[in-house]
Amino acid sequence: MKVCVLASGSKGNSTYIETNNHHILIDMGKNKKYIVDSLKSINVDPKSIDIILISHLHSDHISALETFIKTYKAKIYMPKEMFDSYESIQGYENINTYSNEIDIDDINIYAIKSSHDAVASRNFIIEEGNNSVVLITDTGYIRSKYFNLLKNRNVYLLESNHDVEMLTHGPYPDWLKRRVLSDEGHLSNQAAGFYLSKLIGENTKEVYLMHLSEVNNTAELALKTVKDTLKEYNIKFKNIKVAGQYEPSEVIEIKEEIKL
């Protein structure tokens, strides 16, 4: 199983996940050229993309979708309520709707409900055998009922959107500050650290902090806050990195360990 964050931030989001039999994109932000060039930079043929998962319909997650599927005919998976509200894609034939879980050959996908101001928004757990990756962004909080399902996964791609002090004293208008801080907004650095303290386990290999605000956060501050928060909960985990807005991350390869 391979994972690469192609882009993460308010200007566009897309993540590539490869299993034995499928090439998956979660979200299609930025633009078609960026997505295609980024895939080629990690030696992935855009024609091989056969599954597209959409987390929600905000433009930074779908801006490249319509132009991409004119050339590359992948299957799109989204909840029915999301599809029904997305008028400009109604004519695309290769749409698959679901409720909360998707089984495709060798992979199982849990599409858990996020808390965001968008129709039927979802986050994802993707399993292939004993390998798994969690992607959680664009949510004001993580529902505790999902903790057991989310625990002890191999890779976490978790939102660490803002520093509360920077946001509070920053240039955003008051209405936007309230939105970001609300239960339907985004996770702060401290919240990311708290949730990771509940989820990281012995099988966890890597964490990427996602969807950092360019106005209300920095990579250095996000890393420091998350690591400090983990220390408060006596969690020793050092392999934490930050996903960028303008270039793909390194390719993470999850290998199934053979226990003797």
C-alpha positions, -999 to +999 in steps of 0.1 A: +000+000+000+013+034-010+002+069+001+012+103-012-004+137-003-004+155-036-016+188-021-031+199+012-044+233+021-071+260+014-059+263-023-066+226-030-065+191-016-058+157-032-043+124-018-032+094-038-035+059-024-023+028-042-033-008-033-025-040-051-054-037-075-065+000-073-052+035-077-073+059-057-076+097-054-092+112-024-105+147-035-096+167-066-086+202-056-061+225-074-064+219-111-062+191-136-026+200-147-014+200-111-030+166-104-016+151-136+019+165-131+020+155-095+009+119-103+036+117-130+062+130-106+057+099-085+056+076-115+018+071-116+000+072-149-032+093-145-050+068-167-045+042-139-067+062-115-098+040-112-114+053-080-121+089-068-135+095-034-149+130-026-149+141+010-172+171+004-181+197-022-161+228-012-141+241-041-107+233-027-117+196-028-134+194-062-120+222-084-102+198-107-128+170-108-149+179-137-120+186-161-101+155-149-130+131-156-134+144-191-101+127-199-097+100-172-128+079-167-125+069-131-154+057-109-165+084-085-178+075-051-199+099-030-229+097-007-263+101-025-271+133-007-238+148-020-244+136-055-279+150-055-266+184-046-238+184-072-258+195-102-229+199-127-219+163-124-253+147-128-246+136-164-215+116-155-223+079-158-196+064-136-210+075-102-214+051-073-233+062-042-230+047-008-240+053+029-211+045+052-190+017+038-175+007+005-161-028-004-142-030-036-123-062-043-094-063-018-101-030-001-126-019+025-134+018+029-151+033+059-166+067+050-171+082+085-192+113+089-172+145+095-185+176+112-183+203+085-205+229+069-210+208+037-236+183+025-229+147+037-192+154+043-170+124+050-136+113+062-120+079+053-104+048+066-089+026+038-080-010+046-061-035+025-055-066+045-038-056+077-026-023+061-046+009+067-046+047+062-068+073+079-076+106+063-094+132+085-096+168+074-123+196+073-140+187+105-147+206+137-142+175+159-140+138+156-169+118+170-158+096+199-180+068+186-154+063+158-124+061+181-123+023+183-125+021+145-098+047+141-073+034+166-039+020+159-039+025+121-006+025+101-008+061+087-028+091+099-033+121+076-049+144+101-059+180+099-039+205+119-054+237+104-047+266+128-032+279+159-060+293+180-040+324+191-030+332+155-065+328+143-081+348+171-057+378+167-053+374+129-068+392+099-099+370+093-133+387+098-151+377+130-177+356+111-149+335+095-131+331+128-163+318+144-167+294+115-132+279+117-135+276+155-169+260+154-179+224+156-184+225+118-150+241+111-115+229+113-092+211+138-066+232+156-030+221+162-039+213+198-070+193+188-049+174+163-024+165+191-052+155+214-069+132+189-036+116+179-030+108+216-062+088+215-055+071+182-018+063+178-008+027+185+020+002+181+011-003+145+013+034+137+042+042+114+037+078+102+016+109+107+011+138+083-004+170+095-029+183+069-047+213+056-025+239+074-038+275+071-012+298+054-026+327+075-032+312+109-005+286+112+030+276+103+046+241+098+070+247+127+042+257+151+019+229+141+047+203+146+057+218+180+022+220+193+012+185+182+044+170+197+041+190+229+005+178+233+015+142+227+041+146+255+014+158+279-004+125+273+028+105+276+027+095+239+062+089+225+059+092+187+083+112+166+075+104+129+053+134+123+056+155+091+036+183+075+019+180+041+024+210+018+002+230-005+024+233-035+042+200-039+036+163-032+048+146-001+072+117-002+056+084-011+048+064+021+049+027+016+030+006+041+044-029+043+027-057+061+050-070+089+055-107+092+054-116+129+074-147+139 
